[in-house]
Amino acid sequence: MDVDSESTATSIDENTENFCDNPTRDTLAEGLMGLIKPTVDQLDERVRATRISQLELKQCIETLCEELKKISDSQQSTVDLDNYVKKLINAKQRVTVLSNILQNVQDRLNRVHASIEKETVKRKIILNNTIEDQNALEHEMEFLRRLQPKFAVEIGSGSGIVVTALTSVVNDCVYFATDVNPDACDATVETAELNGAAVSCVQMNLLSNFRDKFFDVVLFNPPYVVTDPSETVGRGLNRAWAGGLQGRQITNQVLHNLNTSLSEKGVCYMVLLKENNIDEIASLMCKNKFRTEIVIERKIRGEHLYVAKFSRIS
């Protein structure tokens, strides 16, 4: 799940932060300002033109007032002031209209500037999260290269983006994916082919048809949302997010079978929600002789997410 967020790369023993230069940050900043600047410039130009018109009208009114004063001072003859009054009324109406326009434009400018400030703050948060995530992922990529996995799999691959991305990290590895949805299997294969990767996707439930201790790397973004157990059944999209009690109905099945699914050197990366009770999961996995590490932690609107890594305790 991708959304606006705050993340840290932490482990149970250690929490590290390493900020570095990121070309993506500058590109995003330039792109954002490039989209907003034309609108701001256009509004500024309209405000400038309106102010000039207002000054010109003010000068006209002052000129008319001076003429009226001269007429009043002379008192040599009765003067029909109706035309001057009409001009003043018309001028006043025009000034009122222009003032309203100017106020509306100013309000729009204020909203634009407020929006820019808000987006700037959001962009900084996103960029900081991206930097932290990249640092954590770079560390894990180095770990995976040293691991030299021979077989890797993503459970519930959906679109296949995650397993396809993994193919660029380790080359000498055979990649599999599984999903209960045949459309998801087709999408996974298509995503891999479009990116020049080779991924075999099998329609099955979890890893039920693979032999024991086969995989060196297992990836799983489970349906982790806390729901009623009845919502986890069926063939609808609810199976992609409904996690049952504690959001762990499917997660527990995979964790319970990790000892069977993973090779002796194997690792499992899994997305978890705070409501899944990370400490309880870590305690249960420890009893099963597995270490739990938090690779990435991210807070987004309505969700506090973790990427946990499970590996055997040697």
N, C-alpha and C positions, 0 to 999 in steps of 0.2 A: 504494500500500500504506500501511493506517492501523494503527498500533501505537503503544505507549508509547515516547519518543524524546528525543534531544538534538540541536538543530539550530542552524545559524548561517546568516545571509545573507551570502554572500561573493562576490567576483569574483576573477579571476586577478590583478588589480592591487590589489584593495582588499578589506578585511574590515571590515564595519561592524556595530555593535551599537547598537540604539536601543530601550531599554525604555520603555514608556509605560503609562499606566493602561489597563486593559481591563476593562470591565464584566463580560465573560464570566468573568474570574477570580473576582470576588465571587460571582457566581451559582453557579459550580461549587462554591465553598467552602461557601456556605450550603446547597446541595443535599446535599453530602456529609455535613456535620454534622447536617443534618435527618434523614438516613437512619440515622446511627449513634447519635445521642444517645438515642432511646427505648430502645435495647438496653442502653446503658451505664447509664442511669437505672434500668432494671428490675433489672439485676444489682446495682447499688449498694444498692437497696432491699432485695433479698433478703439481701445480706451484713449490712446493718444489722439486719434482723429476726433473723437467725441469731445475731448477737453478743448481742442482747438476751436471747434464749432461753438462751444459754450463761451469761450472768451470773446469770440467775434460777436455773438449775440449780446453779451454784456456790454461791449463797446457801443453797439447800436442803441441799446437802452439808455446808456449814459448820454449819448448824443441827443436823443429825443428829449431827455430830461433837461438838458441845457437849453434846447430850443424853447421848451415850455416855460422855463424860467425867464428867458429873455422876453417872451411874449407877455408874461405876467408882469414883469418889471416895467415894460413900456407903458402899458395901460392907455395907449393912445387911441385904441379902437377896440371894439368888441371882436374877439377872435373866436372862430368856430373850432373848438378843440376836439370835436368828435373824431376827426381823422387821426389825430395824435393818440387819442384814447384807444381807438381801435388797434392802432399799430402797437401800442404798449400791451394791450391785452393779447394780441397775437404773439408778440414777442415773449410774453410771460408763458403762454401756452407752449410755445416751442421750447423754451428753457425747461419747463416742467417735464415735457416729453423726453428731452435729451437727458435730463437729470435722472429720470427713471431708467432710461437705457443704460446710462453710465453706471447706475447702482447695480443693475442686473449683471452687467459685464464684470463689475468689480466682485460681485458675489461669486460669479463663475470662476474668476481668477483665484479667489480665495479657496474655493473648493478644489481647483486644479493643484494649487500649491500644497494644500493639505494632503491631497491624494499622492503627490510626488513625495512628500515627506514620509507618508505612511508606507509607500512602496519601497522607499530607500531603506527604511528600518527593516521591512520584511526581507528585502534583498540581502541585507547584511546578515540576517539570521540564516537565510537559505545558504548563502555562501559559506558562512562559518560551519553550518552543518555539513555542507559538501566537503569542506576541507577536512573536517574531523573524520567523516565517513571514508574519504579517500585515504587518509593516513592509516585507518584501521584496515581497510581493504587491501592496501599495498602490503601491510604486514602479513595478512592472511595469504595473499598471493605468493609471497616469498615462502611462507610455510608450505603451501600446496606444491610449489615447485620442488622444494626439498623432499616432500613426501613422495613424489613421483608415483601418483596413483595410476593403476592400470584400468580400473573400471569405476565409473562415476554415474550417479543417477539422480534425477530430480523427481520427487513424488508429487503428483498433482501439478503437472507442468503448466497447465493453462495455455498461455500464448507461446511458451517456450523461450521467453526472453532470458530468464536466469540461467538455464542450462546452456543456452547458446553463448552467453557471455563467458561462462566458465570454460568453454572450449578454447577461448583465446588465451587462457592462463596457462594451461598445460596441454601440450600438443600430443605427446605420446600416451594417449588415454582413449579408451572406448567409452562413448557417452550413451546413456540410455535415459528415457523419460517414461513415466507412467501417468495415466489419468483414466478415470472411469468414464469420462465424456469423449465419445469418438470425434466430435468436432474439435475438442481441445487437442487431441492427438494429431489431427490433420494440421491444426494451426502451429503446433510445435515443430513438426517436420518442415512446414513451409518457412517458418522463421529461421530455422537452421539453414535451409537451402539458400535463402535470400542473403544470408551472411557468410556463405561459403563454408558452413560447418556440417559435420556429419553427426546426426543424433537419431537413434532408433527409438521410436515412441511406441509403447505397447499399451493397449487398453486393458487395464486390470485394476484391482483394488490394492492400493499401497504397493507392497513388494511380494505379493502372495505367490507369484509363479517363478521367482528366482531361487537359485540354490543358496544354501547357507554360507555366510561369511564371504560373500561374493564381492561386495563393494568396498572400495577404499574411501570414497566420498559419497555422502548422501545429503541432498538438499531438500528442505521441506518448508513450504510456507502454508501451514495448516489452516483449516477453518477454526479460528481461535476465539470468536465472539461468544460471550456467555449467553446461552439461550436455553429454552426448554428442550429436553431431549427429543421431543417429537419433531422439532424443526430440523433435525439432522438427517431425516429420511427423505426418500423421494428421488426424483431425477432433475429437479429444478436448480436454479442458481443458488438456492439457499444452501446447497451442499458445499458451495465455495467459501461460505463465511460462518455458517451456524456451527458452533462448537459444543453445544450441549452444556452440561453442568461444569462450572469453572472454565468453560471454553476448551476443555481438554479431552473430550470424548474420543476424537480421532488422534490427537497428539499422544495420549497415553498408549494407544495401540502401537504407534511407531516406536515410542521410547521403550516400551516393554519388550519389543522385538529387536532392539538395536544390537544386543549381544549376538543375536542370530544373523542379522543382516550385514553387520560390519566385519571386515577383515580384522586381523589382529592389530594392524596399524591404522585402521579406518577412523574417520571422523564424520560427524553429522552436524550440519549447520541448520538451525531451525529458528523460524520467526515465532516469538512469543509475545503475549500481551501481559501487562502488569497484573490484570485480574486473573491470569492463569496461575498465579502464586509461584513465582520463580524460585523462592527459597525452598518451598516444598518439593518442587521438581528436582532441584539440586540435591536435596537430602535423599530423595528416592533413588536418584541416579548414582549417588555415592554408595548406597547400599548395594547397588548392582555393579560396583567397581568401575564407575564412569566419573570422570572429572567434568564439571560444568564451568565454562568460561563465557562471560558476556563480551562479545566482540563489538557490537554497536548498540547504543541506546538512543532512542529518539522519541521526543514528545511532539505529537501533532495534535490538531484539534480533535478532542474527544478520545484520543488513544495515546497510551504510553507503551512504546514497542521496544523489543529487544531482539537482537540476533545472538542466539546462544550457540556455542560450539561444545559438542560432547565428544570426548575421547576416552579411551581406556586408561585406567590408572595402572601404570606399570609397576 
